[in-house]
Amino acid sequence: MTRKVIRTEQAPAPVGPYNQAIAASGQLVFVAGQIALDPQTGAIVGEGDVVRQTEQVMANLEAILKEAGATFADVVRTTVFLADMNDFAAVNGIYARHFDEATAPARACVQVARLPKDVQVEIDCIAVI
């Protein structure tokens, strides 16, 4: 995979662990949105605790990426869906543990009316390997 971080001062600087854009070439891996489900039991992890939910979401993403032969370093784009934008800082803190700010993927973060199983966070991603 080739990967290049795109940055310009002609657009707003990122306000978190992401970049304005990533140019990449290689095989694309589209990872479906992951919520805080325990893969063994199917039960929601961290009911009412956005930090625990985000940790499980990131673990689920990591497992799928690994199976595809990728890592978080190969991710070029994410979308973060929040039930409450007030949880942004907490989610961002967990998210930042998995992505180096200098090479982090492009990202969108939106508040939505409702998520599957009434969880607080869902994240999908695109990786290039």
Contact map, one row per residue, 1 for C-alpha under 8 A:
111000000000000000000001111000000000000000000000000000000000000000000000000000000000000000000000000000000000000000000000000000011
111100000000000000000011110000000000000000000000000000000000000000000000000000000000000000000000000000000000000000000000000000000
111110000000000000000111100000000000000000000000000000000000000000000000000000000000000000000000000000000000000000000000000000000
011111000000000000000111000000000000000000000000000000000000000000000000000000000000000000000000000000000000000000000000000000000
001111100000000000111110000000000000000000000000000000000000000000000000000000000000000000000000000000100000000000000000000000000
000111110000000000111110000000000000000000000000000000000000000000000000000000000000000000000000000000000000000000000000000000000
000011111000000000111000000000000000000000000000000000000000000000000000000000000000000000000000000000000000000000000000000000000
000001111110100000010000000000000000000000000000000000000000000000000000000000000000000000000000000000000000000000000000000000000
000000111111100000000000000000000000000000000000000000000000000000000000000000000000000000000000000000000000000000000000000000000
000000011111000000000000000000000000000000000000000000000000000000000000000000000000000000000000000000000000000000000000000000000
000000011111100000000000000000000000000000000000000000000000000000000000000000000000000000000000000000000000000000000000000000000
000000001111110000000000000000000000000000000000000000000000000000000000000000000000000000000000000000000000000000000000000000000
000000011011111000110000000000000000000000000000000000000000000000000000000000000000000000000000000000000000000000000000000000000
000000000001111111110000000000000000000000000000000000000000000000000000000000000000000000000000000000000000000000000000000000000
000000000000111111000000000000000000000000000000000000000000000000000000000000000000000000000000000000000000000000000000000000000
000000000000011111000000000000000000000000000000000000000000000000000000000000000000000000010000000010000000000000000000000000000
000000000000011111100000000000000000000000000000000000000000000000000000000000000000000000010011001111010000000000000000000000000
000000000000011111110000000000000000000000000000000000000000000000000000000000000000000000000000001011111110000000000000000000000
000011100000110011111100000000000000000000000000000000000000000000000000000000000000000000000000000011111110000000000000000000000
000011110000110001111100000000000000000000000000000000000000000000000000000000000000000000000000000000000110000000000000000000000
000011100000000000111110000000000000000000000000000000000000000000000000000000000000000000000000000000001100000000000000000000000
001111000000000000111111000000000000000000000000000000000000000000000000000110000000000000000000000000001100000000000000000000000
011111000000000000001111100000000000000000000000000000000000000000000000000100000000000000000000000000000000000000000000000000000
111100000000000000000111110000000000000000000000000000000000000000000000000100000000000000000000000000000000000000000000000000010
111000000000000000000011111000000000000000000000000000000000000000000000000000000000000000000000000000000000000000000000000000011
110000000000000000000001111100000000000000000000000000000000000000000000000000000000000000000000000000000000000000000000000000011
100000000000000000000000111110000000000000000000000000000000000000000000000000000000000000000000000000000000000000000000000000011
000000000000000000000000011111000000000000000000000000000000000000000000000000000000000000000000000000000000000000000000000001111
000000000000000000000000001111100000000000000000000000000000000000010000000000000000000000000000000000000000000000000000000001111
000000000000000000000000000111110000000000000000000000000000000000000000000000000000000000000000000000000000000000000000000011100
000000000000000000000000000011111000000000000000000000000000100110000000000000000000000000000000000000000000000000000000000111100
000000000000000000000000000001111100000000000000000000000000000000000000000000000000000000000000000000000000000000000000000110000
000000000000000000000000000000111110000000000000000000000000000000000000000000000000000000000000000000000000000000000000011110000
000000000000000000000000000000011111100000000000000000001001100000000000000000000000000000000000000000000000000000000000011100000
000000000000000000000000000000001111100000000000000010011000000000000000000000000000000000000000000000000000000000010010111000000
000000000000000000000000000000000111110000011100000011111001000000000000000000000000000000000000000000000000000000000010110000000
000000000000000000000000000000000111111011111000000000011000000000000000000000000000000000000000000000000000000000000000000000000
000000000000000000000000000000000001111111111000000000010000000000000000000000000000000000000000000000000000000000000000000000000
000000000000000000000000000000000000111111000000000000000001000000000000000000000000000000000000000000000000000000000000000000000
000000000000000000000000000000000000011111000000000000000000000000000000000000000000000000000000000000000000000000000000000000000
000000000000000000000000000000000000111111100000000000000000000000000000000000000000000000000000000000000000000000000000000000000
000000000000000000000000000000000000111111110000000000000000000000000000000000000000000000000000000000000000000000000000000000000
000000000000000000000000000000000000110011111000000000000000000000000000000000000000000000000000000000000000000000000000000000000
000000000000000000000000000000000001110001111110000000000000000000000000000000000000000000000000000000000000000000000010000000000
000000000000000000000000000000000001110000111110000110010000000000000000000000000000000000000000000000000000000000000000000000000
000000000000000000000000000000000001000000011111111110000000000000000000000000000000000000000000000000000000000000000000000000000
000000000000000000000000000000000000000000011111110010000000000000000000000000000000000000000000000000000000000000000010000000000
000000000000000000000000000000000000000000000111110000000000000000000000000000000000000000000000000000000000000000000011000000000
000000000000000000000000000000000000000000000111111110000000000000000000000000000000000000000000000000000000000000000000000000000
000000000000000000000000000000000000000000000111111111000000000000000000000000000000001001100000000000000000000000000001100000000
000000000000000000000000000000000000000000000100111111100000000000000000000000000000000001100100000000000000000000000000000000000
000000000000000000000000000000000000000000001100111111110000000000000000000000000000000000000000000000000000000000000000000000000
000000000000000000000000000000000011000000001110111111111000000000000000000000000000000000000000000000000000000000000011100000000
000000000000000000000000000000000001000000000000011111111100000000000000000000000000000000100110000000000000000000000000110000000
000000000000000000000000000000000001000000000000001111111110000000000000000000000000000000000100000000000000000000000000000000000
000000000000000000000000000000000011110000001000000111111111000000000000000000000000000000000000000000000000000000000000000000000
000000000000000000000000000000000111100000000000000011111111100000000000000000000000000000000000000000000000000000000000111000000
000000000000000000000000000000000000000000000000000001111111110000000000000000000000000000000010010000000000000000000000000000000
000000000000000000000000000000000000000000000000000000111111111000000000000000000000000000000000000000000000000000000000000000000
000000000000000000000000000000000101001000000000000000011111111100000000000000000000000000000000000000000000000000000000000000000
000000000000000000000000000000100100000000000000000000001111111110000000000000000000000000000000000000000000000000000000000100000
000000000000000000000000000000000000000000000000000000000111111111000011000000000000000000000000000000000000000000000000000000000
000000000000000000000000000000000000000000000000000000000011111111100000000000000000000000000000000000000000000000000000000000000
000000000000000000000000000000100000000000000000000000000001111111110000000000000000000000000000000000000000000000000000000000000
000000000000000000000000000000100000000000000000000000000000111111111111000000000000000000000000000000000000000000000000000000100
000000000000000000000000000000000000000000000000000000000000011111111110000000000000000000000000000000000000000000000000000000000
000000000000000000000000000000000000000000000000000000000000001111111100000000000000000000000000000000000000000000000000000000000
000000000000000000000000000010000000000000000000000000000000000111111100000000000000000000000000000000000000000000000000000000000
000000000000000000000000000000000000000000000000000000000000000011111110000000000000000000000000000000000000000000000000000000001
000000000000000000000000000000000000000000000000000000000000000011111111110000000000000000000000000000000000000000000000000000111
000000000000000000000000000000000000000000000000000000000000010011001111111000000000000000000000000000000000000000000000000000000
000000000000000000000000000000000000000000000000000000000000010010000111111000000000000000000000011000000000000000000000000000100
000000000000000000000000000000000000000000000000000000000000000000000111111000000000000000000000001000110000000000000000000000000
000000000000000000000000000000000000000000000000000000000000000000000111111100000000000000000000000000000000000000000000000000111
000000000000000000000000000000000000000000000000000000000000000000000011111111000000000000000000000000011000000000000000000011110
000000000000000000000111000000000000000000000000000000000000000000000000011111000000000000000000000000011100000000000000000011110
000000000000000000000100000000000000000000000000000000000000000000000000001111100000000000000000000000001110000000000000000011100
000000000000000000000000000000000000000000000000000000000000000000000000001111110000000000000000000000001111000000000000001111000
000000000000000000000000000000000000000000000000000000000000000000000000000011111000000000000000000000000011110000000000001110000
000000000000000000000000000000000000000000000000000000000000000000000000000001111100000000000000000000000011110000000000111100000
000000000000000000000000000000000000000000000000000000000000000000000000000000111110000000000000000000000000111100100000111000000
000000000000000000000000000000000000000000000000000000000000000000000000000000011111101100000000000000000000111100100001110000000
000000000000000000000000000000000000000000000000000000000000000000000000000000001111100000000000000000000000001111100011100000000
000000000000000000000000000000000000000000000000000000000000000000000000000000000111111100000000000000000000001100000001000000000
000000000000000000000000000000000000000000000000000000000000000000000000000000000111111100000000000000000000011000000000000000000
000000000000000000000000000000000000000000000000000000000000000000000000000000000001111110000000000000000000000000000000000000000
000000000000000000000000000000000000000000000000010000000000000000000000000000000101111111100000000000000000000000000000000000000
000000000000000000000000000000000000000000000000000000000000000000000000000000000101111111110000000000000000000000000000000000000
000000000000000000000000000000000000000000000000000000000000000000000000000000000000011111111000000000000000000000000000000000000
000000000000000000000000000000000000000000000000011000000000000000000000000000000000001111111100000000000000000000000000000000000
000000000000000000000000000000000000000000000000011001000000000000000000000000000000001111111110000000000000000000000000000000000
000000000000000110000000000000000000000000000000000000000000000000000000000000000000000111111111000000000000000000000000000000000
000000000000000000000000000000000000000000000000000000000000000000000000000000000000000011111111100000000000000000000000000000000
000000000000000000000000000000000000000000000000001001100000000000000000000000000000000001111111110000000000000000000000000000000
000000000000000010000000000000000000000000000000000001000100000000000000000000000000000000111111111000000000000000000000000000000
000000000000000010000000000000000000000000000000000000000000000000000000000000000000000000011111111110000000000000000000000000000
000000000000000000000000000000000000000000000000000000000000000000000000000000000000000000001111111100000000000000000000000000000
000000000000000000000000000000000000000000000000000000000100000000000001000000000000000000000111111100000000000000000000000000000
000000000000000011000000000000000000000000000000000000000000000000000001100000000000000000000011111110111000000000000000000000000
000000000000000010000000000000000000000000000000000000000000000000000000000000000000000000000001111111110000000000000000000000000
000000000000000111100000000000000000000000000000000000000000000000000000000000000000000000000001001111110000000000000000000000000
000000000000000011100000000000000000000000000000000000000000000000000000000000000000000000000000000111110000000000000000000000000
000010000000000001100000000000000000000000000000000000000000000000000000100000000000000000000000001111111000000000000000000000000
000000000000000011100000000000000000000000000000000000000000000000000000101100000000000000000000001111111100000000000000000000000
000000000000000001101100000000000000000000000000000000000000000000000000001111000000000000000000001000111110000000000000000000000
000000000000000001111100000000000000000000000000000000000000000000000000000111000000000000000000000000011111000000000000000000000
000000000000000001110000000000000000000000000000000000000000000000000000000011110000000000000000000000001111100000000000000000000
000000000000000000000000000000000000000000000000000000000000000000000000000001110000000000000000000000000111110000000000000000000
000000000000000000000000000000000000000000000000000000000000000000000000000000111100000000000000000000000011111000000000000000000
000000000000000000000000000000000000000000000000000000000000000000000000000000111100100000000000000000000001111100000000000000000
000000000000000000000000000000000000000000000000000000000000000000000000000000001111100000000000000000000000111110000000000000000
000000000000000000000000000000000000000000000000000000000000000000000000000000001111000000000000000000000000011111100000000000000
000000000000000000000000000000000000000000000000000000000000000000000000000000000010000000000000000000000000001111100000000000000
000000000000000000000000000000000000000000000000000000000000000000000000000000000010000000000000000000000000000111110100000000000
000000000000000000000000000000000000000000000000000000000000000000000000000000001110000000000000000000000000000111111111110000000
000000000000000000000000000000000010000000000000000000000000000000000000000000000000000000000000000000000000000001111110000000000
000000000000000000000000000000000000000000000000000000000000000000000000000000000000000000000000000000000000000000111110000000000
000000000000000000000000000000000000000000000000000000000000000000000000000000000000000000000000000000000000000001111111000000000
000000000000000000000000000000000011000000010011000010000000000000000000000000000010000000000000000000000000000000111111110000000
000000000000000000000000000000000000000000000001010010000000000000000000000000000111000000000000000000000000000000100111110000000
000000000000000000000000000000000011000000000000010011001000000000000000000000011110000000000000000000000000000000100011111000000
000000000000000000000000000000001111000000000000000001001000000000000000000000011100000000000000000000000000000000100011111100000
000000000000000000000000000000001110000000000000000000001000000000000000000001111000000000000000000000000000000000000000111110000
000000000000000000000000000000111100000000000000000000000000100000000000000001110000000000000000000000000000000000000000011111000
000000000000000000000000000001111000000000000000000000000000000000000000001111100000000000000000000000000000000000000000001111100
000000000000000000000000000111100000000000000000000000000000000000000000001111000000000000000000000000000000000000000000000111110
000000000000000000000000000111100000000000000000000000000000000010000101011110000000000000000000000000000000000000000000000011111
100000000000000000000001111110000000000000000000000000000000000000000100011100000000000000000000000000000000000000000000000001111
100000000000000000000000111110000000000000000000000000000000000000001100010000000000000000000000000000000000000000000000000000111
